[in-house]
Amino acid sequence: DTGVSQDPRHKITKRGQNVTFRCDPISEHNRLYWYRQTLGQGPEFLTYFQNEAQLEKSRLLSDRFSAERPKGSFSTLEIQRTEQGDSAMYLCASSLRGADTGELFFGEGSRLTVL
Amino acid sequence: GESVGLHLPTLSVQEGDNSIINCAYSNSASDYFIWYKQESGKGPQFIIDIRSNMDKRQGQRVTVLLNKTVKHLSLQIAATQPGDSAVYFCAEYTGNQFYFGTGTSLTVIP
């Protein structure tokens, strides 16, 4: 499978715990995006990388959220001290050129449930 | 943030009929738009796109119409099939990012 891969697909955690999600983009895609999606809503942009540089992070929801892409390949999204309001689907997408070329490919998401 | 909204949250159509899904966007500076389809438990899947210098674009069984005067997009699906049942999102591209609307749930009745 050469699509965008996300892991884990499902995560159940207790409030206050830290969680980390991993995204493996399509190989050779240098742009990587994280979105959050709550039930019945469209994806909400969080942050994006071009290679290893995080070019936009002002939309990360709080300082409990952080993302890395250390070698310009896979990326991780970490949520510290999770809250029930963090329960959502976290989507990763990648593109080779800019997102405005239509070539933005999404993974199947990591669903987080905070108890 | 940007506001992208849909007129109808749900739509039911008979198999074989045409479907029309509408979307309003708020930023007149947005210059690129995409329609995505999202099936249950899956990530959004690209359907069709259109740039602001166009009014209409056709794909296979799908057509997107853009009315910049009233900031309105529509997605037309011809001969709707059961496999078209999904949530459909429009997204506008502005400020180097996409902003998605709430989505319309399309149900195709066999």
Interface residues (C-beta under 8 A of the other chain):
Chain A: V4 G40 Q41 G42 P43 E44 F45 Y48 E56 R59 L91 A93 G98 A99 D100 G102 L104 F105 F106 G107 E108 G109
Chain B: G1 V4 P9 D31 Y32 I34 G41 K42 G43 P44 Q45 F46 D49 F89 A91 Y93 N96 Q97 F98 Y99 F100 G101 T102 G103
